[in-house]
Amino acid sequence: NGQMPPGESRSPSDFGHGGLWTLLPIDGKLVVSMTRPLPPGTVFGELRSDGSIATKFPWWGAQSAGRHLRITGRRLDRYAKPLRASIAPGVTRAPHFWATRITFATQGCWQVTGTAGAQTLTFVVQVTRG
């Protein structure tokens, strides 16, 4: 939606609102690759032998968001185990910043929700192996 976090440079991948933001693929297709250099339209991540796919997501939160981010998610187009997220402690400046790694159990259409304090941000991405 082009809404950028305060103090950051504008990017077409910006997604958020007045309290919580992240970066998303413009077309909604998250293609994860381990190839270097990265093929166009892909992001670097891990393609694991169990079929799971992991990649990093930056998150920003307004001062009102609080210091702790929680990320949950589920596959929408078929049953899969819920996603897993590891979240580094937030940097306590305005806005807050969290470096995260999200692991999707399988390829597919995923709904992801980040929550920090009273702020919530939800998005849907199509996750595929590059």
N, C-alpha and C positions, 0 to 999 in steps of 0.2 A: 504494500500500500504506500510505500515511499516515505513513511513517517520515521524520521531518524531520531536517535537519542540525543539529548543535549550535549553539545561540545564535540560531537563526532562529525566527520566529513560525510556529505550526502552520498548515498549509493543507491542504485536501483534495487538492490537486494534488501534494503531496510524494510522492516516490518514491525509494527507496534502501534502504540497509542500513547497517551499522556503519562503512563506509569511503568510500562514494561516493553522492551524491544529485543529483537534478535535479527539475524540475517537469514534470508531464505532464497532458494533459487527462483529466478524471475518467472519461470514457466511452471513452477510447482513440482518439477521433476528433480529429485535428489539422486544424482548418478554418482556413486562412490567408486573410486578407482585407487589402485595401489601403484599404477604406472607412473614413472617419472621420465620426462616431464608429463604433467597431467594433460590428457586429451581435452580439447575444448568442450565446455559444458559439463565438466566433472569436478568433483571435490576429492581431496585426498582423505583416505580413511583406511579401515581394516576390513578385509573380506575374509571372514573366519571359516574354518573347515566345518563348523556346525551349521553353516548357512546364515549366521548372523552378520550384520553389517554395522560398523561403528564409525562415527565421524564426530568432529568437534563442532560445537555451536557456541558463539559468543552471546551473552545475554547482558542487557543493561536494565537497571531499575531506577526509578526516581527515588529521591530521598524518602518519600512517603512509603516506598515499597517494603522497607525493612531490610534486614541484612541477610535473610535466609531465602534461598530459592529452592523450590521443589518442582521437579519435572515428572509428569506422568504421561502415559499414552497407550493407545491400543490400535490394533489393525482393524480397519473398517470393512475391507472386502473379503475377509476370510478369518477364521480363528487363528490366533497365534498367541504365544506368551506375551505379556506386556513388555514394553520397552524397558530398558534399564538406563539409568543416568548416573554419571559420577559428576559431582559439582565441587569445584575448588571453592574455598571460602571466598566470600565476596569482598571486593575492595570497597572500603567504607568512605568513598567520596561521593559527591553528587555529580552524575548519577553513580549508583553502585555498578560494579562489573563482576560477572562470574564467567570463568572459563569452564565449559562443560564438555563432556563426551556422552553422546547418546548412542546406545546400542539397540538396533532394531533386530528382533528375533529372526525375521525373514524379509524378503522383498515384498512389496505390496503397498497399499494405500494406508497411511498412518495418520491418526489424529494425535497431536502433541499439545499438552497444556503445561505452561509454566505458571507458577504461583509464587508470589513474594508479598507477604503481608496481605493487604486487601486487593492487590493488583493481580489480574489474571490475563494471560494471553494464550489463545488457542489458534492453531493452524493445522492444515492438512497438507501432506506431501506424499508424492509417489516415490518410493524408495526402490532403487534398482542397483544391481552390480554393474560396474563399468567394464 
